[in-house]
Amino acid sequence: MRAAPELTVVIPIHNEETILADSVAGLLDRLPAVAPSFEILLAENGSNDGTLAIAADLAARHPEVRFFSAGEPNYGKALRRGLEEARGELVVCDEIDLLDLDFYRAAIGLLRSRRADMVVGSKLAPGARDERPWLRHLASQVLNGLLRLTLDFKGTDTHGLKALRREPLLPVARACVVERNLFASELVIRAERAGLTVVEVPLCVREKRSPTINLVRRVPEALGNLATLVYVIRFKEK
């Protein structure tokens, strides 16, 4: 077995056959500039196109690439398993349509110096620029407003790019109770509540393709998961 790398990049993927190979190739070219040793862990979840076959091919051709399939369309389940299977001391949780190396540089510097346990790439922090469609930008604002109102969230964003020190954050990930897209929010909120140092850096977000999951269809599920999270944190765990 190869020695454990310093950095693991975990990327949940769902129906990404059009951009997966090129995106991973670009990441393989650029990552040596930010980490002396790394691996890319593709967390496939419930694709019904050629995504899984492409991930397997990439892993066969590149020793730095690994993959697994979560077997169902479940972002949170895939991300949690990715954190569990990561071999690096540092972990970046990325999106295949973002891959922002400026974020990597800033976040890895903060983690290496122990100035942060988790770094969140915020689309809503001062200095950020969100070039996504207005409805998605509004949805991010509404969700994070609800998290501040119901769970005393202190930051500006929870979903999207994150970097973390795996050792202190793995128990936090395992304590999370919701899956799918709100898992990422719960992870950040639990890290805050555990007293870990969470630092935000502003992002410029420009997606490479349209979302693979319809935003409107996600709303009822997100609200249900939020209600579950509020109940567990506010009442059950007291």
Secondary structure as a PSIPRED ss2 file (coil, helix, strand):
# PSIPRED VFORMAT (PSIPRED V4.0)

   1 M C   1.000  0.000  0.000
   2 R C   1.000  0.000  0.000
   3 A C   1.000  0.000  0.000
   4 A C   1.000  0.000  0.000
   5 P C   1.000  0.000  0.000
   6 E C   1.000  0.000  0.000
   7 L E   0.000  0.000  1.000
   8 T E   0.000  0.000  1.000
   9 V E   0.000  0.000  1.000
  10 V E   0.000  0.000  1.000
  11 I E   0.000  0.000  1.000
  12 P E   0.000  0.000  1.000
  13 I E   0.000  0.000  1.000
  14 H C   1.000  0.000  0.000
  15 N C   1.000  0.000  0.000
  16 E C   1.000  0.000  0.000
  17 E C   1.000  0.000  0.000
  18 T C   1.000  0.000  0.000
  19 I C   1.000  0.000  0.000
  20 L H   0.000  1.000  0.000
  21 A H   0.000  1.000  0.000
  22 D H   0.000  1.000  0.000
  23 S H   0.000  1.000  0.000
  24 V H   0.000  1.000  0.000
  25 A H   0.000  1.000  0.000
  26 G H   0.000  1.000  0.000
  27 L H   0.000  1.000  0.000
  28 L H   0.000  1.000  0.000
  29 D H   0.000  1.000  0.000
  30 R H   0.000  1.000  0.000
  31 L H   0.000  1.000  0.000
  32 P H   0.000  1.000  0.000
  33 A H   0.000  1.000  0.000
  34 V C   1.000  0.000  0.000
  35 A C   1.000  0.000  0.000
  36 P C   1.000  0.000  0.000
  37 S C   1.000  0.000  0.000
  38 F E   0.000  0.000  1.000
  39 E E   0.000  0.000  1.000
  40 I E   0.000  0.000  1.000
  41 L E   0.000  0.000  1.000
  42 L E   0.000  0.000  1.000
  43 A E   0.000  0.000  1.000
  44 E E   0.000  0.000  1.000
  45 N C   1.000  0.000  0.000
  46 G C   1.000  0.000  0.000
  47 S C   1.000  0.000  0.000
  48 N C   1.000  0.000  0.000
  49 D C   1.000  0.000  0.000
  50 G C   1.000  0.000  0.000
  51 T H   0.000  1.000  0.000
  52 L H   0.000  1.000  0.000
  53 A H   0.000  1.000  0.000
  54 I H   0.000  1.000  0.000
  55 A H   0.000  1.000  0.000
  56 A H   0.000  1.000  0.000
  57 D H   0.000  1.000  0.000
  58 L H   0.000  1.000  0.000
  59 A H   0.000  1.000  0.000
  60 A H   0.000  1.000  0.000
  61 R H   0.000  1.000  0.000
  62 H C   1.000  0.000  0.000
  63 P C   1.000  0.000  0.000
  64 E C   1.000  0.000  0.000
  65 V E   0.000  0.000  1.000
  66 R E   0.000  0.000  1.000
  67 F E   0.000  0.000  1.000
  68 F E   0.000  0.000  1.000
  69 S E   0.000  0.000  1.000
  70 A C   1.000  0.000  0.000
  71 G C   1.000  0.000  0.000
  72 E C   1.000  0.000  0.000
  73 P C   1.000  0.000  0.000
  74 N C   1.000  0.000  0.000
  75 Y H   0.000  1.000  0.000
  76 G H   0.000  1.000  0.000
  77 K H   0.000  1.000  0.000
  78 A H   0.000  1.000  0.000
  79 L H   0.000  1.000  0.000
  80 R H   0.000  1.000  0.000
  81 R H   0.000  1.000  0.000
  82 G H   0.000  1.000  0.000
  83 L H   0.000  1.000  0.000
  84 E H   0.000  1.000  0.000
  85 E H   0.000  1.000  0.000
  86 A C   1.000  0.000  0.000
  87 R C   1.000  0.000  0.000
  88 G C   1.000  0.000  0.000
  89 E C   1.000  0.000  0.000
  90 L E   0.000  0.000  1.000
  91 V E   0.000  0.000  1.000
  92 V E   0.000  0.000  1.000
  93 C E   0.000  0.000  1.000
  94 D C   1.000  0.000  0.000
  95 E C   1.000  0.000  0.000
  96 I C   1.000  0.000  0.000
  97 D C   1.000  0.000  0.000
  98 L C   1.000  0.000  0.000
  99 L C   1.000  0.000  0.000
 100 D C   1.000  0.000  0.000
 101 L H   0.000  1.000  0.000
 102 D H   0.000  1.000  0.000
 103 F H   0.000  1.000  0.000
 104 Y H   0.000  1.000  0.000
 105 R H   0.000  1.000  0.000
 106 A H   0.000  1.000  0.000
 107 A H   0.000  1.000  0.000
 108 I H   0.000  1.000  0.000
 109 G H   0.000  1.000  0.000
 110 L H   0.000  1.000  0.000
 111 L H   0.000  1.000  0.000
 112 R H   0.000  1.000  0.000
 113 S C   1.000  0.000  0.000
 114 R C   1.000  0.000  0.000
 115 R C   1.000  0.000  0.000
 116 A C   1.000  0.000  0.000
 117 D C   1.000  0.000  0.000
 118 M E   0.000  0.000  1.000
 119 V E   0.000  0.000  1.000
 120 V E   0.000  0.000  1.000
 121 G E   0.000  0.000  1.000
 122 S E   0.000  0.000  1.000
 123 K C   1.000  0.000  0.000
 124 L C   1.000  0.000  0.000
 125 A C   1.000  0.000  0.000
 126 P C   1.000  0.000  0.000
 127 G C   1.000  0.000  0.000
 128 A C   1.000  0.000  0.000
 129 R E   0.000  0.000  1.000
 130 D E   0.000  0.000  1.000
 131 E C   1.000  0.000  0.000
 132 R C   1.000  0.000  0.000
 133 P C   1.000  0.000  0.000
 134 W H   0.000  1.000  0.000
 135 L H   0.000  1.000  0.000
 136 R H   0.000  1.000  0.000
 137 H H   0.000  1.000  0.000
 138 L H   0.000  1.000  0.000
 139 A H   0.000  1.000  0.000
 140 S H   0.000  1.000  0.000
 141 Q H   0.000  1.000  0.000
 142 V H   0.000  1.000  0.000
 143 L H   0.000  1.000  0.000
 144 N H   0.000  1.000  0.000
 145 G H   0.000  1.000  0.000
 146 L H   0.000  1.000  0.000
 147 L H   0.000  1.000  0.000
 148 R H   0.000  1.000  0.000
 149 L H   0.000  1.000  0.000
 150 T H   0.000  1.000  0.000
 151 L H   0.000  1.000  0.000
 152 D C   1.000  0.000  0.000
 153 F C   1.000  0.000  0.000
 154 K C   1.000  0.000  0.000
 155 G C   1.000  0.000  0.000
 156 T C   1.000  0.000  0.000
 157 D C   1.000  0.000  0.000
 158 T C   1.000  0.000  0.000
 159 H C   1.000  0.000  0.000
 160 G C   1.000  0.000  0.000
 161 L C   1.000  0.000  0.000
 162 K E   0.000  0.000  1.000
 163 A E   0.000  0.000  1.000
 164 L E   0.000  0.000  1.000
 165 R E   0.000  0.000  1.000
 166 R H   0.000  1.000  0.000
 167 E H   0.000  1.000  0.000
 168 P H   0.000  1.000  0.000
 169 L H   0.000  1.000  0.000
 170 L H   0.000  1.000  0.000
 171 P H   0.000  1.000  0.000
 172 V H   0.000  1.000  0.000
 173 A H   0.000  1.000  0.000
 174 R H   0.000  1.000  0.000
 175 A H   0.000  1.000  0.000
 176 C C   1.000  0.000  0.000
 177 V C   1.000  0.000  0.000
 178 V C   1.000  0.000  0.000
 179 E C   1.000  0.000  0.000
 180 R H   0.000  1.000  0.000
 181 N H   0.000  1.000  0.000
 182 L H   0.000  1.000  0.000
 183 F H   0.000  1.000  0.000
 184 A H   0.000  1.000  0.000
 185 S H   0.000  1.000  0.000
 186 E H   0.000  1.000  0.000
 187 L H   0.000  1.000  0.000
 188 V H   0.000  1.000  0.000
 189 I H   0.000  1.000  0.000
 190 R H   0.000  1.000  0.000
 191 A H   0.000  1.000  0.000
 192 E H   0.000  1.000  0.000
 193 R H   0.000  1.000  0.000
 194 A C   1.000  0.000  0.000
 195 G C   1.000  0.000  0.000
 196 L C   1.000  0.000  0.000
 197 T C   1.000  0.000  0.000
 198 V E   0.000  0.000  1.000
 199 V E   0.000  0.000  1.000
 200 E E   0.000  0.000  1.000
 201 V E   0.000  0.000  1.000
 202 P E   0.000  0.000  1.000
 203 L C   1.000  0.000  0.000
 204 C E   0.000  0.000  1.000
 205 V E   0.000  0.000  1.000
 206 R C   1.000  0.000  0.000
 207 E C   1.000  0.000  0.000
 208 K C   1.000  0.000  0.000
 209 R C   1.000  0.000  0.000
 210 S C   1.000  0.000  0.000
 211 P C   1.000  0.000  0.000
 212 T C   1.000  0.000  0.000
 213 I C   1.000  0.000  0.000
 214 N C   1.000  0.000  0.000
 215 L H   0.000  1.000  0.000
 216 V H   0.000  1.000  0.000
 217 R H   0.000  1.000  0.000
 218 R H   0.000  1.000  0.000
 219 V H   0.000  1.000  0.000
 220 P H   0.000  1.000  0.000
 221 E H   0.000  1.000  0.000
 222 A H   0.000  1.000  0.000
 223 L H   0.000  1.000  0.000
 224 G H   0.000  1.000  0.000
 225 N H   0.000  1.000  0.000
 226 L H   0.000  1.000  0.000
 227 A H   0.000  1.000  0.000
 228 T H   0.000  1.000  0.000
 229 L H   0.000  1.000  0.000
 230 V H   0.000  1.000  0.000
 231 Y H   0.000  1.000  0.000
 232 V H   0.000  1.000  0.000
 233 I H   0.000  1.000  0.000
 234 R H   0.000  1.000  0.000
 235 F H   0.000  1.000  0.000
 236 K H   0.000  1.000  0.000
 237 E C   1.000  0.000  0.000
 238 K C   1.000  0.000  0.000
